[in-house]
């Protein structure tokens, strides 16, 4: 049984990375646009807040769908962080976004 469970984890890692990359590809341009708006206005801050909340809820839903454990959740968050970093996301916003996503995914027991 243990061997089968381990193989299941290997197959999940590809799906986790694919989801994280797709989410990062979608978030990166919106994060950049929100960064400019947030510095300029309160509406920009609200836009960024909605963006973070959407990313959190999508990550939680994915985590529940695959029934990720601690390692799967860590892989999801790390893969998302690496992909956003590769895409040149603003370091301050990236730190804030990842802090919120990591906390939300970790807290969720769904």
N, C-alpha and C positions, 0 to 999 in steps of 0.2 A: 504493500500500500504506500509506503513512504516514497518509493521510487516513482510511482505513478503521480503522486502529489507533486513531486519535484519537477517532473516533466510538464505537468500542467502549469507550473510557475514559469517555466521556460517559454511556453507558448504565450502566456500572458504578457511577458516582457515586450514582445514585438507589438502587441496591441496597445500596451501602455505607451510605448515610445511613439507609435503612430498617432495616438490621440493627443499626446502632449505636443507633438510637432504641429499637428493641425490647429490646435488651440493657440499655440504661439504664433503661427503664421497669420491667424485671424486677429490676434490681440496686438501684435507688434505695430502695425500702422495706426490702429486706433489708439494705442497707448501713446504714440508719438504725437498724434493730433490732440489728444486730451492733455498732454503735457503742456503744449503751447497755450491751449485754452485755459488751463488751470492757473497758469501764471498770469493770465490776462484778466480773468473774471471769476465770479462765484459760479456762474453757469458752467464754466469749465471744470470747476471742482466737483459740481454735481454730476457732470458727465463722467468724470473719472470714477466717482463713487459707484455709479451704475455699472461701469465697465468692470470694476473690481468685484462687485456683487454678482454679476453675470458669470465671470470667470470662476468664482467660488462655487456657485451653484452647479455649473457644468462639471467641474472637477469632482464635486461630491456625488453627483448623479452617476458619473462614470465609475467612481470608486465603488459605489453601491452595486452597480450593474455587474461588475466583475468580481465583487465581493473581495476587494483587496485587503490584504493584511498590512501589517506595519511596513514590511519591505516593499510591497507593491505601491503603497502610498508614498513612500520615500522615493521610489524610482519615478513615479509620476511627477512629483514636485521637482526633483533634480533635473529630469529630462526637460521639463517646461522651462526651468531657470536657464539651463544651458542653451536651449534653442533661442530664447529671448535675448540672451547675451550675445549669441552669434549674430543676431539680427540688429544689434546695436541699440537695444532699448536703453533709455535713460536710466542711469544707475540708481538714482534716488527713487524713481517711480518703480523700477524693477524690484528694489528692496522692499518697498511698501507693498506692492502687489504680491510678492512671494511670501512675505510675512503673513499676510491675510489668508492667502490660499493654503499655505502649510497649516496654519492654525485651524482653519475651517475643515480641511480634510482630516486632520489628526483628531479633532474633537468628535467628528461624526462617527457614530457607532452603527449606523444604518445597516 
